[in-house]
Each structure stands twice: as structure tokens, then as C-alpha cells.
Amino acid sequence: MNMDQLIRLLNLDLSWEYAAMIQYIQHASMLTGPEYVAIIQEELFRVYQGLLYGRRSCGLAF
């Protein structure tokens, strides 16, 4: 595998990760009511995890 292939595959992985983050945010925004607070928090935590993964994959630190 050469460098261009590796970069292309890493970019593909990041695009899937960001798409998942958007879906988690959309799901969390659709839930309303106090009975869904725990689920909303879990969805937003998944977004945070995805953000951390993406930043680590790119070599960026918080």
C-alpha cells in the first residue's frame, strides 16, 4: 500500500465517522421529553467519541 492509498482510506474512514456523528445528532434532536434524557446524553456522548477518534486519526490533539 502506498501513501496515496493510505490517505484515501483514512479519508474514507473519517467521512464515515463524521456521517455517524451527524446521524447521532439528528437522532438526539428528534427525542423530546424527560424520559429520553439518558438516551439523548448517550447519543451526544457518541458524537464526542467520534470527534475524538477523528482528531486522533488526523494526529490532532485536544
DRENDOSE-585203 format. One record per atom (N, C-alpha, C): residue number from 1; atom name; x, y, z negated. Coordinates in nm, 3 decimals, always signed. Layout:
+------+------+---------+---------+---------+
! resi ! name !       X !       Y !       Z !
+------+------+---------+---------+---------+
!  NUM !   CA !       X !       Y !       Z !
...
+------+------+---------+---------+---------+
***
This chain:
+------+------+---------+---------+---------+
! resi ! name !       X !       Y !       Z !
+------+------+---------+---------+---------+
!    1 !    N !  +0.086 !  -0.116 !  +0.000 !
!    1 !   CA !  +0.000 !  +0.000 !  +0.000 !
!    1 !    C !  +0.091 !  +0.124 !  +0.000 !
!    2 !    N !  +0.062 !  +0.214 !  +0.091 !
!    2 !   CA !  +0.143 !  +0.336 !  +0.095 !
!    2 !    C !  +0.074 !  +0.446 !  +0.014 !
!    3 !    N !  +0.142 !  +0.559 !  +0.002 !
!    3 !   CA !  +0.094 !  +0.669 !  -0.081 !
!    3 !    C !  -0.040 !  +0.725 !  -0.030 !
!    4 !    N !  -0.056 !  +0.736 !  +0.100 !
!    4 !   CA !  -0.182 !  +0.788 !  +0.155 !
!    4 !    C !  -0.300 !  +0.698 !  +0.122 !
!    5 !    N !  -0.281 !  +0.567 !  +0.129 !
!    5 !   CA !  -0.387 !  +0.473 !  +0.095 !
!    5 !    C !  -0.422 !  +0.483 !  -0.053 !
!    6 !    N !  -0.320 !  +0.494 !  -0.136 !
!    6 !   CA !  -0.343 !  +0.505 !  -0.280 !
!    6 !    C !  -0.421 !  +0.632 !  -0.312 !
!    7 !    N !  -0.383 !  +0.742 !  -0.254 !
!    7 !   CA !  -0.453 !  +0.869 !  -0.276 !
!    7 !    C !  -0.598 !  +0.860 !  -0.228 !
!    8 !    N !  -0.619 !  +0.798 !  -0.112 !
!    8 !   CA !  -0.755 !  +0.783 !  -0.060 !
!    8 !    C !  -0.841 !  +0.700 !  -0.155 !
!    9 !    N !  -0.785 !  +0.591 !  -0.209 !
!    9 !   CA !  -0.861 !  +0.506 !  -0.300 !
!    9 !    C !  -0.886 !  +0.575 !  -0.435 !
!   10 !    N !  -0.790 !  +0.650 !  -0.483 !
!   10 !   CA !  -0.811 !  +0.724 !  -0.607 !
!   10 !    C !  -0.918 !  +0.831 !  -0.590 !
!   11 !    N !  -0.916 !  +0.898 !  -0.476 !
!   11 !   CA !  -1.020 !  +0.998 !  -0.449 !
!   11 !    C !  -1.158 !  +0.934 !  -0.439 !
!   12 !    N !  -1.165 !  +0.816 !  -0.381 !
!   12 !   CA !  -1.292 !  +0.743 !  -0.374 !
!   12 !    C !  -1.341 !  +0.708 !  -0.514 !
!   13 !    N !  -1.250 !  +0.660 !  -0.599 !
!   13 !   CA !  -1.285 !  +0.627 !  -0.737 !
!   13 !    C !  -1.337 !  +0.750 !  -0.810 !
!   14 !    N !  -1.269 !  +0.863 !  -0.793 !
!   14 !   CA !  -1.314 !  +0.985 !  -0.858 !
!   14 !    C !  -1.451 !  +1.030 !  -0.806 !
!   15 !    N !  -1.476 !  +1.014 !  -0.679 !
!   15 !   CA !  -1.606 !  +1.053 !  -0.625 !
!   15 !    C !  -1.718 !  +0.969 !  -0.685 !
!   16 !    N !  -1.693 !  +0.840 !  -0.707 !
!   16 !   CA !  -1.793 !  +0.755 !  -0.772 !
!   16 !    C !  -1.814 !  +0.796 !  -0.917 !
!   17 !    N !  -1.705 !  +0.830 !  -0.984 !
!   17 !   CA !  -1.715 !  +0.872 !  -1.123 !
!   17 !    C !  -1.796 !  +1.000 !  -1.135 !
!   18 !    N !  -1.771 !  +1.098 !  -1.050 !
!   18 !   CA !  -1.846 !  +1.223 !  -1.054 !
!   18 !    C !  -1.993 !  +1.202 !  -1.016 !
!   19 !    N !  -2.020 !  +1.112 !  -0.923 !
!   19 !   CA !  -2.159 !  +1.082 !  -0.888 !
!   19 !    C !  -2.232 !  +1.021 !  -1.008 !
!   20 !    N !  -2.164 !  +0.935 !  -1.081 !
!   20 !   CA !  -2.224 !  +0.875 !  -1.201 !
!   20 !    C !  -2.251 !  +0.982 !  -1.307 !
!   21 !    N !  -2.158 !  +1.076 !  -1.322 !
!   21 !   CA !  -2.177 !  +1.184 !  -1.418 !
!   21 !    C !  -2.302 !  +1.266 !  -1.383 !
!   22 !    N !  -2.319 !  +1.295 !  -1.257 !
!   22 !   CA !  -2.437 !  +1.371 !  -1.214 !
!   22 !    C !  -2.564 !  +1.294 !  -1.244 !
!   23 !    N !  -2.563 !  +1.164 !  -1.220 !
!   23 !   CA !  -2.681 !  +1.082 !  -1.249 !
!   23 !    C !  -2.712 !  +1.080 !  -1.399 !
!   24 !    N !  -2.609 !  +1.069 !  -1.484 !
!   24 !   CA !  -2.632 !  +1.073 !  -1.628 !
!   24 !    C !  -2.694 !  +1.205 !  -1.670 !
!   25 !    N !  -2.646 !  +1.316 !  -1.614 !
!   25 !   CA !  -2.702 !  +1.447 !  -1.647 !
!   25 !    C !  -2.847 !  +1.456 !  -1.601 !
!   26 !    N !  -2.874 !  +1.405 !  -1.481 !
!   26 !   CA !  -3.012 !  +1.407 !  -1.431 !
!   26 !    C !  -3.104 !  +1.324 !  -1.520 !
!   27 !    N !  -3.058 !  +1.207 !  -1.561 !
!   27 !   CA !  -3.141 !  +1.122 !  -1.648 !
!   27 !    C !  -3.167 !  +1.191 !  -1.781 !
!   28 !    N !  -3.062 !  +1.249 !  -1.839 !
!   28 !   CA !  -3.078 !  +1.317 !  -1.968 !
!   28 !    C !  -3.174 !  +1.435 !  -1.957 !
!   29 !    N !  -3.171 !  +1.506 !  -1.846 !
!   29 !   CA !  -3.258 !  +1.623 !  -1.831 !
!   29 !    C !  -3.404 !  +1.585 !  -1.812 !
!   30 !    N !  -3.432 !  +1.464 !  -1.771 !
!   30 !   CA !  -3.570 !  +1.420 !  -1.748 !
!   30 !    C !  -3.638 !  +1.376 !  -1.878 !
!   31 !    N !  -3.560 !  +1.344 !  -1.980 !
!   31 !   CA !  -3.618 !  +1.296 !  -2.105 !
!   31 !    C !  -3.655 !  +1.414 !  -2.195 !
!   32 !    N !  -3.772 !  +1.406 !  -2.254 !
!   32 !   CA !  -3.815 !  +1.511 !  -2.345 !
!   32 !    C !  -3.876 !  +1.447 !  -2.468 !
!   33 !    N !  -3.870 !  +1.519 !  -2.576 !
!   33 !   CA !  -3.931 !  +1.472 !  -2.699 !
!   33 !    C !  -3.828 !  +1.422 !  -2.799 !
!   34 !    N !  -3.864 !  +1.432 !  -2.926 !
!   34 !   CA !  -3.770 !  +1.395 !  -3.032 !
!   34 !    C !  -3.734 !  +1.246 !  -3.032 !
!   35 !    N !  -3.820 !  +1.163 !  -2.977 !
!   35 !   CA !  -3.792 !  +1.019 !  -2.977 !
!   35 !    C !  -3.680 !  +0.983 !  -2.880 !
!   36 !    N !  -3.642 !  +1.075 !  -2.793 !
!   36 !   CA !  -3.539 !  +1.047 !  -2.693 !
!   36 !    C !  -3.404 !  +1.114 !  -2.724 !
!   37 !    N !  -3.393 !  +1.177 !  -2.840 !
!   37 !   CA !  -3.270 !  +1.250 !  -2.873 !
!   37 !    C !  -3.148 !  +1.158 !  -2.867 !
!   38 !    N !  -3.158 !  +1.039 !  -2.924 !
!   38 !   CA !  -3.045 !  +0.947 !  -2.926 !
!   38 !    C !  -3.006 !  +0.904 !  -2.784 !
!   39 !    N !  -3.104 !  +0.883 !  -2.700 !
!   39 !   CA !  -3.077 !  +0.842 !  -2.562 !
!   39 !    C !  -3.012 !  +0.957 !  -2.486 !
!   40 !    N !  -3.061 !  +1.078 !  -2.507 !
!   40 !   CA !  -3.002 !  +1.195 !  -2.441 !
!   40 !    C !  -2.858 !  +1.213 !  -2.484 !
!   41 !    N !  -2.832 !  +1.198 !  -2.612 !
!   41 !   CA !  -2.695 !  +1.211 !  -2.662 !
!   41 !    C !  -2.604 !  +1.105 !  -2.600 !
!   42 !    N !  -2.654 !  +0.983 !  -2.586 !
!   42 !   CA !  -2.576 !  +0.875 !  -2.524 !
!   42 !    C !  -2.546 !  +0.906 !  -2.378 !
!   43 !    N !  -2.646 !  +0.957 !  -2.307 !
!   43 !   CA !  -2.625 !  +0.992 !  -2.166 !
!   43 !    C !  -2.518 !  +1.101 !  -2.153 !
!   44 !    N !  -2.526 !  +1.202 !  -2.237 !
!   44 !   CA !  -2.428 !  +1.311 !  -2.230 !
!   44 !    C !  -2.290 !  +1.265 !  -2.276 !
!   45 !    N !  -2.284 !  +1.170 !  -2.367 !
!   45 !   CA !  -2.155 !  +1.113 !  -2.406 !
!   45 !    C !  -2.091 !  +1.039 !  -2.289 !
!   46 !    N !  -2.173 !  +0.972 !  -2.210 !
!   46 !   CA !  -2.122 !  +0.902 !  -2.091 !
!   46 !    C !  -2.064 !  +1.003 !  -1.990 !
!   47 !    N !  -2.127 !  +1.119 !  -1.980 !
!   47 !   CA !  -2.075 !  +1.224 !  -1.893 !
!   47 !    C !  -1.938 !  +1.269 !  -1.942 !
!   48 !    N !  -1.927 !  +1.289 !  -2.073 !
!   48 !   CA !  -1.799 !  +1.329 !  -2.132 !
!   48 !    C !  -1.692 !  +1.224 !  -2.106 !
!   49 !    N !  -1.726 !  +1.097 !  -2.122 !
!   49 !   CA !  -1.631 !  +0.989 !  -2.095 !
!   49 !    C !  -1.587 !  +0.990 !  -1.948 !
!   50 !    N !  -1.680 !  +1.013 !  -1.860 !
!   50 !   CA !  -1.647 !  +1.018 !  -1.718 !
!   50 !    C !  -1.554 !  +1.134 !  -1.687 !
!   51 !    N !  -1.579 !  +1.248 !  -1.752 !
!   51 !   CA !  -1.492 !  +1.364 !  -1.733 !
!   51 !    C !  -1.350 !  +1.334 !  -1.782 !
!   52 !    N !  -1.339 !  +1.270 !  -1.898 !
!   52 !   CA !  -1.207 !  +1.233 !  -1.949 !
!   52 !    C !  -1.135 !  +1.138 !  -1.854 !
!   53 !    N !  -1.209 !  +1.040 !  -1.805 !
!   53 !   CA !  -1.149 !  +0.943 !  -1.712 !
!   53 !    C !  -1.099 !  +1.013 !  -1.585 !
!   54 !    N !  -1.180 !  +1.101 !  -1.531 !
!   54 !   CA !  -1.141 !  +1.173 !  -1.411 !
!   54 !    C !  -1.018 !  +1.259 !  -1.432 !
!   55 !    N !  -1.014 !  +1.327 !  -1.545 !
!   55 !   CA !  -0.898 !  +1.412 !  -1.574 !
!   55 !    C !  -0.773 !  +1.328 !  -1.595 !
!   56 !    N !  -0.787 !  +1.216 !  -1.664 !
!   56 !   CA !  -0.669 !  +1.129 !  -1.683 !
!   56 !    C !  -0.622 !  +1.070 !  -1.551 !
!   57 !    N !  -0.715 !  +1.035 !  -1.467 !
!   57 !   CA !  -0.679 !  +0.978 !  -1.337 !
!   57 !    C !  -0.601 !  +1.079 !  -1.251 !
!   58 !    N !  -0.634 !  +1.205 !  -1.270 !
!   58 !   CA !  -0.565 !  +1.310 !  -1.193 !
!   58 !    C !  -0.438 !  +1.357 !  -1.261 !
!   59 !    N !  -0.411 !  +1.307 !  -1.379 !
!   59 !   CA !  -0.293 !  +1.349 !  -1.452 !
!   59 !    C !  -0.310 !  +1.480 !  -1.525 !
!   60 !    N !  -0.434 !  +1.520 !  -1.549 !
!   60 !   CA !  -0.461 !  +1.644 !  -1.622 !
!   60 !    C !  -0.487 !  +1.613 !  -1.767 !
!   61 !    N !  -0.444 !  +1.699 !  -1.854 !
!   61 !   CA !  -0.468 !  +1.678 !  -1.997 !
!   61 !    C !  -0.564 !  +1.784 !  -2.048 !
!   62 !    N !  -0.639 !  +1.750 !  -2.152 !
!   62 !   CA !  -0.727 !  +1.847 !  -2.218 !
!   62 !    C !  -0.646 !  +1.930 !  -2.313 !
+------+------+---------+---------+---------+
***
